[in-house]
């Protein structure tokens, strides 16, 4: 009996070790798909990551109700696999014939999340985007895997190496995490697929026509989302995430989330689209474009207001300031920003009651920041206890709940400030890589950004996104981050300094 128990224990430990090695292997494959100098190596690495990540996920949720149902009905499982592979294959074939489908479908799939139970928790997963990524990888990798090897396009720089280092380090630090399952899910659901998405988007030829087509998709989606938000606000009922209704009962306002599960994610998406429209207005040469853009901006602004997302308001203002600096004058923009900061500080110091703030009360400050002050303090204490290596990737919520003695609901919202989360989970090592990544990203995206409207938008939107992560959450866990970086890499490599975005080539003489 003891021998049998020992054998079971050894098998369990061996399985856990394989899971941890598998997570690291998946991030290494995704990294090779980005930084390798060989086209075939990139292709095989991308295919390997595409195959390995669902295997890791299935192994993690093997005993969950979804897998048990499929195990009990093998015919159903086989049918689901066949349908899924058929859809991916058909979409990959279409992308081979019409390459612009990839960016258009990827942009269109960015906001759509589907609730899926995994590992005992319900996650809102980007299933449509995963389908697009899988099809894109097949469309790109299979022909390259069969062809002769060649030098890969877009050789990596510091930004690419730091991105890959970030996800590999995250996987390594998940191995000793207090919540390995959460770290595994972040790797499988976010880091690996989004790294593959970046690899696809940076090889797209971003013409003016394609950029405007993507903007048209985003504007159409935003108008629909805002309309749904208005209906929610009028009825005081949410379509998704009813827990927000209970939370709103204790506030003086009602927050809408449209088809998003969180008003802040909804607001972030609207802010990114509004910055794109503002870019078109600032660089437009026709009055009709300015007027039409202004009307759409007014509509989306109304939708953003009823979300009551303070972090999204801040991100939008920062992005607009960056666009103004790139379009007109850095000096005058900084002067206006400095004046606004001085006025804001004056209100806080001289009339704090006008914004319901008591400077002598930390509780008042915490309430004014929607609880972020206490969360930051708690994260700082976690960092102080494990300053070098941190508590492990994905462990923040669990460790915060245990050491700060708060409820599970409170702990799930603890990651409101990304640098604090990184410091607590990954220590000084992870924080150093994170800061180096920000420097490399901003340096790449802002170089010559004022000379091209699309590059100006990418730079402004990325900085706005960073501001949002300082006030809310989700940096590398958000596909918008990887999308902006992928587009920015493509533009930085394809557009020489002091040139405009290329226009679409006309038909050849023999066409």
C-alpha positions as semicolon CSV with decimal commas, in nm:
position;residue;x (nm);y (nm);z (nm)
1;X;0,000;0,000;0,000
2;X;0,279;0,241;0,093
3;X;0,460;0,152;-0,227
4;X;0,150;0,229;-0,432
5;X;0,105;0,567;-0,259
6;X;0,471;0,646;-0,317
7;X;0,434;0,558;-0,683
8;X;0,126;0,780;-0,718
9;X;0,306;1,066;-0,543
10;X;0,610;1,028;-0,766
11;X;0,391;1,023;-1,077
12;X;0,210;1,337;-0,962
13;X;0,537;1,517;-0,898
14;X;0,669;1,406;-1,236
15;X;0,355;1,538;-1,403
16;X;0,387;1,873;-1,223
17;X;0,748;1,899;-1,334
18;X;0,648;1,830;-1,693
19;X;0,382;2,101;-1,674
20;X;0,640;2,355;-1,556
21;X;0,889;2,253;-1,824
22;X;0,611;2,267;-2,082
23;X;0,523;2,626;-1,989
24;X;0,886;2,732;-2,029
25;X;0,913;2,540;-2,357
26;X;0,603;2,712;-2,497
27;X;0,745;3,058;-2,427
28;X;1,082;2,957;-2,574
29;X;0,912;2,841;-2,895
30;X;0,712;3,165;-2,917
31;X;1,034;3,360;-2,864
32;X;1,219;3,169;-3,138
33;X;0,929;3,252;-3,370
34;X;1,009;3,621;-3,309
35;X;1,389;3,645;-3,286
36;X;1,526;3,362;-3,499
37;X;1,720;3,467;-3,807
38;X;1,589;3,171;-4,009
39;X;1,250;3,164;-4,180
40;X;1,214;2,788;-4,132
41;X;1,315;2,809;-3,766
42;X;1,050;3,075;-3,710
43;X;0,792;2,866;-3,890
44;X;0,862;2,544;-3,699
45;X;0,878;2,731;-3,367
46;X;0,543;2,899;-3,429
47;X;0,385;2,566;-3,522
48;X;0,536;2,405;-3,213
49;X;0,398;2,677;-2,986
50;X;0,059;2,647;-3,157
51;X;0,047;2,273;-3,081
52;X;0,199;2,279;-2,732
53;X;-0,020;2,546;-2,571
54;X;-0,354;2,360;-2,605
55;X;-0,185;2,044;-2,476
56;X;-0,073;2,232;-2,165
57;X;-0,422;2,372;-2,117
58;X;-0,590;2,032;-2,151
59;X;-0,344;1,880;-1,905
60;X;-0,419;2,161;-1,658
61;X;-0,798;2,119;-1,676
62;X;-0,801;1,741;-1,729
63;X;-1,025;1,684;-1,428
64;X;-1,258;1,978;-1,491
65;X;-1,623;1,933;-1,583
66;X;-1,568;2,035;-1,947
67;X;-1,300;1,773;-2,011
68;X;-1,488;1,507;-1,817
69;X;-1,790;1,565;-2,041
70;X;-1,579;1,527;-2,354
71;X;-1,403;1,220;-2,214
72;X;-1,740;1,058;-2,149
73;X;-1,855;1,139;-2,503
74;X;-1,562;1,065;-2,737
75;X;-1,776;1,114;-3,047
76;X;-1,860;1,466;-2,933
77;X;-1,495;1,538;-2,862
78;X;-1,391;1,409;-3,204
79;X;-1,659;1,618;-3,374
80;X;-1,549;1,933;-3,186
81;X;-1,186;1,874;-3,288
82;X;-1,280;1,817;-3,652
83;X;-1,498;2,129;-3,665
84;X;-1,229;2,340;-3,498
85;X;-0,951;2,220;-3,727
86;X;-1,175;2,263;-4,029
87;X;-1,254;2,624;-3,937
88;X;-0,887;2,704;-3,877
89;X;-0,785;2,538;-4,204
90;X;-1,048;2,718;-4,409
91;X;-0,956;3,051;-4,259
92;X;-0,585;2,986;-4,318
93;X;-0,657;2,910;-4,684
94;X;-0,850;3,235;-4,716
95;X;-0,562;3,429;-4,558
96;X;-0,320;3,279;-4,810
97;X;-0,538;3,405;-5,094
98;X;-0,621;3,743;-4,939
99;X;-0,339;3,847;-4,700
100;X;-0,521;4,159;-4,578
101;X;-0,776;3,933;-4,409
102;X;-0,530;3,867;-4,126
103;X;-0,498;4,226;-3,996
104;X;-0,864;4,303;-4,058
105;X;-0,988;3,995;-3,874
106;X;-0,733;4,037;-3,595
107;X;-0,840;4,396;-3,532
108;X;-1,207;4,298;-3,549
109;X;-1,158;4,014;-3,299
110;X;-0,969;4,220;-3,037
111;X;-1,268;4,314;-2,818
112;X;-1,462;3,987;-2,818
113;X;-1,429;3,772;-2,506
114;X;-1,616;3,450;-2,431
115;X;-1,660;3,321;-2,072
116;X;-1,493;2,981;-2,030
117;X;-1,443;2,785;-1,706
118;X;-1,089;2,657;-1,663
119;X;-0,908;2,535;-1,354
120;X;-1,201;2,614;-1,128
121;X;-1,226;2,978;-1,242
122;X;-1,424;3,147;-1,516
123;X;-1,205;3,337;-1,760
124;X;-1,316;3,571;-2,035
125;X;-1,115;3,441;-2,327
126;X;-1,053;3,589;-2,669
127;X;-1,165;3,280;-2,858
128;X;-1,231;3,459;-3,191
129;X;-0,883;3,611;-3,176
130;X;-0,728;3,271;-3,099
131;X;-0,894;3,134;-3,412
132;X;-0,749;3,417;-3,620
133;X;-0,401;3,367;-3,470
134;X;-0,406;2,992;-3,531
135;X;-0,514;3,040;-3,892
136;X;-0,254;3,312;-3,944
137;X;0,025;3,091;-3,809
138;X;-0,077;2,807;-4,042
139;X;-0,100;3,041;-4,340
140;X;0,246;3,181;-4,271
141;X;0,435;2,884;-4,128
142;X;0,332;2,588;-4,345
143;X;0,463;2,731;-4,676
144;X;0,786;2,844;-4,508
145;X;0,838;2,507;-4,343
146;X;0,823;2,336;-4,684
147;X;1,032;2,595;-4,869
148;X;1,407;2,639;-4,869
149;X;1,548;2,820;-4,570
150;X;1,629;3,189;-4,596
151;X;1,711;3,489;-4,380
152;X;1,403;3,588;-4,182
153;X;1,261;3,937;-4,243
154;X;1,281;4,205;-3,973
155;X;1,585;4,098;-3,775
156;X;1,530;4,148;-3,400
157;X;1,646;4,443;-3,194
158;X;1,645;4,519;-2,824
159;X;1,267;4,544;-2,814
160;X;1,215;4,196;-2,959
161;X;1,472;4,037;-2,729
162;X;1,326;4,206;-2,421
163;X;0,974;4,099;-2,513
164;X;1,089;3,740;-2,546
165;X;1,291;3,766;-2,227
166;X;0,984;3,894;-2,045
167;X;0,762;3,599;-2,137
168;X;1,034;3,338;-2,078
169;X;1,114;3,492;-1,739
170;X;0,744;3,489;-1,653
171;X;0,728;3,117;-1,735
172;X;1,039;3,040;-1,532
173;X;0,908;3,230;-1,231
174;X;0,574;3,052;-1,261
175;X;0,761;2,731;-1,174
176;X;0,797;2,837;-0,808
177;X;0,476;3,039;-0,790
178;X;0,226;2,989;-0,508
179;X;-0,036;2,975;-0,784
180;X;0,122;2,787;-1,074
181;X;-0,216;2,726;-1,238
182;X;-0,273;3,100;-1,276
183;X;0,074;3,146;-1,422
184;X;0,018;2,860;-1,666
185;X;-0,315;3,005;-1,777
186;X;-0,160;3,347;-1,835
187;X;0,109;3,189;-2,053
188;X;-0,138;2,974;-2,249
189;X;-0,415;3,231;-2,286
190;X;-0,211;3,549;-2,327
191;X;0,167;3,548;-2,362
192;X;0,221;3,273;-2,619
193;X;-0,075;3,347;-2,854
194;X;-0,016;3,722;-2,838
195;X;0,355;3,673;-2,915
196;X;0,252;3,475;-3,223
197;X;0,011;3,757;-3,313
198;X;0,293;4,010;-3,292
199;X;0,506;3,795;-3,520
200;X;0,228;3,794;-3,778
201;X;0,138;4,164;-3,763
202;X;0,494;4,293;-3,790
203;X;0,525;4,131;-4,135
204;X;0,210;4,299;-4,267
205;X;0,262;4,577;-4,521
206;X;0,072;4,857;-4,350
207;X;-0,046;5,077;-4,635
208;X;-0,265;5,382;-4,592
209;X;-0,561;5,192;-4,737
210;X;-0,520;4,898;-4,498
211;X;-0,485;5,129;-4,198
212;X;-0,809;5,309;-4,288
213;X;-0,988;4,978;-4,341
214;X;-0,884;4,864;-3,993
215;X;-1,002;5,195;-3,852
216;X;-1,336;5,145;-4,026
217;X;-1,375;4,806;-3,857
218;X;-1,292;4,956;-3,517
219;X;-1,528;5,250;-3,560
220;X;-1,815;5,024;-3,666
221;X;-1,762;4,800;-3,363
222;X;-1,731;5,099;-3,130
223;X;-2,058;5,251;-3,250
224;X;-2,235;4,920;-3,185
225;X;-2,077;4,887;-2,840
226;X;-2,171;5,244;-2,748
227;X;-2,529;5,186;-2,859
228;X;-2,550;4,878;-2,636
229;X;-2,401;5,083;-2,352
230;X;-2,668;5,350;-2,393
231;X;-2,939;5,082;-2,373
232;X;-2,781;4,945;-2,054
233;X;-2,766;5,291;-1,902
234;X;-3,128;5,366;-1,989
235;X;-3,253;5,035;-1,847
236;X;-3,003;5,025;-1,557
237;X;-2,934;4,662;-1,650
238;X;-2,614;4,500;-1,773
239;X;-2,602;4,227;-2,034
240;X;-2,284;4,073;-1,892
241;X;-2,121;4,047;-1,549
242;X;-2,419;4,114;-1,319
243;X;-2,182;4,150;-1,023
244;X;-2,120;4,504;-1,142
245;X;-2,487;4,585;-1,076
246;X;-2,446;4,487;-0,711
247;X;-2,133;4,702;-0,687
248;X;-2,314;4,999;-0,844
249;X;-2,578;4,990;-0,572
250;X;-2,323;5,140;-0,333
251;X;-2,228;5,423;-0,570
252;X;-2,401;5,738;-0,686
253;X;-2,373;5,637;-1,051
254;X;-2,442;5,341;-1,281
255;X;-2,151;5,206;-1,487
256;X;-2,204;5,035;-1,822
257;X;-1,976;4,776;-1,977
258;X;-2,152;4,705;-2,311
259;X;-2,032;4,362;-2,435
260;X;-1,721;4,380;-2,217
261;X;-1,700;4,223;-1,872
262;X;-1,539;4,527;-1,716
263;X;-1,615;4,900;-1,769
264;X;-1,242;4,977;-1,760
265;X;-1,166;4,735;-2,044
266;X;-1,461;4,883;-2,235
267;X;-1,328;5,233;-2,170
268;X;-0,976;5,133;-2,273
269;X;-1,103;5,005;-2,608
270;X;-1,302;5,323;-2,671
271;X;-1,001;5,538;-2,580
272;X;-0,780;5,353;-2,831
273;X;-1,037;5,403;-3,108
274;X;-1,092;5,769;-3,017
275;X;-0,718;5,833;-3,044
276;X;-0,721;5,680;-3,393
277;X;-1,007;5,909;-3,498
278;X;-0,831;6,208;-3,345
279;X;-0,522;6,120;-3,551
280;X;-0,729;6,126;-3,871
281;X;-0,875;6,465;-3,775
282;X;-0,536;6,617;-3,694
283;X;-0,379;6,506;-4,021
284;X;-0,690;6,545;-4,240
285;X;-0,681;6,775;-4,540
286;X;-1,054;6,774;-4,616
287;X;-1,307;6,952;-4,399
288;X;-1,555;6,668;-4,454
289;X;-1,318;6,423;-4,282
290;X;-1,279;6,660;-3,988
291;X;-1,653;6,705;-3,942
292;X;-1,730;6,334;-3,975
293;X;-1,451;6,246;-3,734
294;X;-1,573;6,503;-3,483
295;X;-1,925;6,356;-3,491
296;X;-1,797;6,004;-3,427
297;X;-1,569;6,133;-3,150
298;X;-1,865;6,302;-2,979
299;X;-2,064;5,977;-2,989
300;X;-1,778;5,767;-2,850
301;X;-1,708;6,029;-2,584
302;X;-2,066;5,998;-2,464
303;X;-2,019;5,622;-2,448
304;X;-1,698;5,663;-2,250
305;X;-1,864;5,900;-2,003
306;X;-2,131;5,646;-1,899
307;X;-1,860;5,385;-1,839
308;X;-1,722;5,608;-1,560
309;X;-1,376;5,465;-1,624
310;X;-1,136;5,712;-1,468
311;X;-0,833;5,520;-1,594
312;X;-0,966;5,542;-1,950
313;X;-1,024;5,918;-1,919
314;X;-0,663;5,960;-1,806
315;X;-0,532;5,739;-2,087
316;X;-0,730;5,934;-2,347
317;X;-0,604;6,271;-2,223
318;X;-0,242;6,152;-2,228
319;X;-0,282;6,011;-2,578
320;X;-0,436;6,335;-2,706
321;X;-0,150;6,533;-2,553
322;X;0,103;6,312;-2,732
323;X;-0,079;6,356;-3,062
324;X;-0,082;6,733;-3,015
325;X;0,290;6,733;-2,943
326;X;0,368;6,521;-3,248
327;X;0,140;6,721;-3,479
328;X;0,224;7,072;-3,366
329;X;0,470;7,159;-3,089
330;X;0,625;6,961;-2,806
331;X;0,710;7,284;-2,624
332;X;0,358;7,429;-2,625
333;X;0,202;7,094;-2,543
334;X;0,429;7,050;-2,240
335;X;0,344;7,402;-2,131
336;X;-0,030;7,329;-2,150
337;X;0,015;7,000;-1,963
338;X;0,221;7,172;-1,693
339;X;-0,048;7,439;-1,653
340;X;-0,318;7,172;-1,621
341;X;-0,112;6,987;-1,358
342;X;-0,060;7,306;-1,159
343;X;-0,433;7,380;-1,168
344;X;-0,512;7,024;-1,059
345;X;-0,265;7,037;-0,770
346;X;-0,405;7,374;-0,668
347;X;-0,756;7,228;-0,646
348;X;-0,630;6,930;-0,444
349;X;-0,432;7,145;-0,200
350;X;-0,660;7,449;-0,170
351;X;-1,006;7,300;-0,215
352;X;-0,991;6,923;-0,159
353;X;-1,353;6,919;-0,043
354;X;-1,469;7,008;-0,392
355;X;-1,357;6,661;-0,507
356;X;-1,463;6,486;-0,185
357;X;-1,104;6,445;-0,065
358;X;-0,971;6,482;0,289
359;X;-0,593;6,514;0,277
360;X;-0,565;6,424;0,647
361;X;-0,741;6,091;0,600
362;X;-0,576;5,798;0,425
363;X;-0,918;5,634;0,407
364;X;-1,048;5,931;0,208
365;X;-0,751;5,911;-0,028
366;X;-0,810;5,540;-0,074
367;X;-1,177;5,600;-0,154
368;X;-1,086;5,877;-0,400
369;X;-0,857;5,634;-0,582
370;X;-1,121;5,354;-0,580
371;X;-0,926;5,149;-0,328
372;X;-0,597;5,160;-0,518
373;X;-0,400;5,321;-0,236
374;X;-0,451;5,027;-0,001
375;X;-0,384;4,782;-0,281
376;X;-0,056;4,954;-0,366
377;X;0,047;4,948;-0,002
378;X;-0,034;4,578;0,020
379;X;0,164;4,508;-0,296
380;X;0,456;4,704;-0,155
381;X;0,456;4,485;0,154
382;X;0,457;4,171;-0,061
383;X;0,755;4,307;-0,254
384;X;0,941;4,388;0,069
385;X;0,898;4,029;0,188
386;X;1,037;3,877;-0,135
387;X;1,235;4,157;-0,306
388;X;1,469;3,955;-0,530
389;X;1,267;3,683;-0,701
390;X;0,914;3,774;-0,591
391;X;0,636;3,531;-0,504
392;X;0,615;3,382;-0,851
393;X;0,423;3,461;-1,169
394;X;0,046;3,468;-1,131
395;X;0,058;3,449;-0,750
396;X;-0,052;3,805;-0,668
397;X;-0,419;3,740;-0,595
398;X;-0,359;3,429;-0,386
399;X;-0,070;3,569;-0,181
400;X;-0,243;3,906;-0,137
401;X;-0,553;3,732;-0,005
402;X;-0,357;3,515;0,238
403;X;-0,112;3,771;0,375
404;X;-0,341;4,074;0,375
405;X;-0,634;3,869;0,508
406;X;-0,891;4,002;0,263
407;X;-1,179;3,832;0,082
408;X;-1,135;3,646;-0,244
409;X;-1,337;3,910;-0,432
410;X;-1,107;4,185;-0,307
411;X;-0,799;3,987;-0,400
412;X;-0,910;3,933;-0,759
413;X;-0,904;4,310;-0,812
414;X;-0,568;4,362;-0,642
415;X;-0,363;4,402;-0,963
416;X;-0,461;4,762;-1,028
417;X;-0,108;4,889;-1,088
418;X;0,112;4,681;-1,316
419;X;0,453;4,786;-1,175
420;X;0,335;4,688;-0,826
421;X;0,210;4,353;-0,953
422;X;0,536;4,287;-1,138
423;X;0,741;4,382;-0,831
424;X;0,539;4,157;-0,601
425;X;0,527;3,857;-0,835
426;X;0,867;3,877;-1,006
427;X;1,080;4,086;-0,770
428;X;1,367;4,310;-0,873
429;X;1,458;4,074;-1,157
430;X;1,119;4,100;-1,325
431;X;1,088;4,471;-1,251
432;X;1,422;4,543;-1,420
433;X;1,318;4,354;-1,734
434;X;0,980;4,531;-1,732
435;X;1,139;4,877;-1,712
436;X;1,395;4,793;-1,982
437;X;1,109;4,674;-2,204
438;X;0,926;5,004;-2,160
439;X;1,238;5,203;-2,252
440;X;1,298;4,993;-2,564
441;X;0,933;5,009;-2,671
442;X;0,900;5,385;-2,628
443;X;1,232;5,442;-2,803
444;X;1,127;5,231;-3,103
445;X;0,775;5,370;-3,133
446;X;0,852;5,740;-3,085
447;X;1,147;5,751;-3,325
448;X;1,032;5,962;-3,624
449;X;0,671;5,927;-3,506
450;X;0,586;6,286;-3,601
451;X;0,662;6,219;-3,967
452;X;0,382;5,969;-4,022
453;X;0,023;5,979;-3,889
454;X;-0,002;5,602;-3,834
455;X;0,327;5,596;-3,645
456;X;0,209;5,896;-3,443
457;X;-0,108;5,707;-3,350
458;X;0,081;5,392;-3,247
459;X;0,315;5,593;-3,025
460;X;0,033;5,793;-2,864
461;X;-0,189;5,488;-2,815
462;X;0,092;5,286;-2,658
463;X;0,176;5,558;-2,408
464;X;-0,195;5,598;-2,330
465;X;-0,215;5,222;-2,274
466;X;0,079;5,241;-2,033
467;X;-0,103;5,508;-1,833
468;X;-0,408;5,283;-1,821
469;X;-0,200;4,994;-1,686
470;X;-0,071;5,218;-1,408
471;X;-0,429;5,278;-1,295
472;X;-0,596;4,949;-1,380
473;X;-0,426;4,628;-1,500
474;X;-0,328;4,407;-1,796
475;X;-0,015;4,505;-1,987
476;X;0,122;4,200;-2,170
477;X;-0,208;4,026;-2,093
478;X;-0,386;4,265;-2,331
479;X;-0,375;4,191;-2,706
480;X;-0,388;4,564;-2,781
481;X;-0,037;4,597;-2,637
482;X;0,102;4,332;-2,872
483;X;-0,096;4,469;-3,166
484;X;0,046;4,818;-3,123
485;X;0,398;4,680;-3,084
486;X;0,362;4,459;-3,391
487;X;0,234;4,743;-3,607
488;X;0,500;4,976;-3,467
489;X;0,777;4,728;-3,550
490;X;0,649;4,690;-3,905
491;X;0,631;5,066;-3,959
492;X;0,972;5,131;-3,805
493;X;1,130;4,873;-4,037
494;X;0,936;4,947;-4,356
495;X;0,918;5,326;-4,357
496;X;1,252;5,506;-4,388
497;X;1,289;5,831;-4,197
498;X;1,115;6,134;-4,343
499;X;0,889;5,938;-4,576
500;X;0,516;5,893;-4,578
501;X;0,323;5,575;-4,535
502;X;0,331;5,387;-4,870
503;X;0,023;5,395;-5,083
504;X;-0,115;5,081;-5,239
505;X;0,056;4,997;-5,568
506;X;-0,156;5,021;-5,877
507;X;-0,193;4,744;-6,134
508;X;0,122;4,639;-6,317
509;X;0,154;4,729;-6,687
510;X;0,086;4,371;-6,785
511;X;-0,222;4,329;-6,567
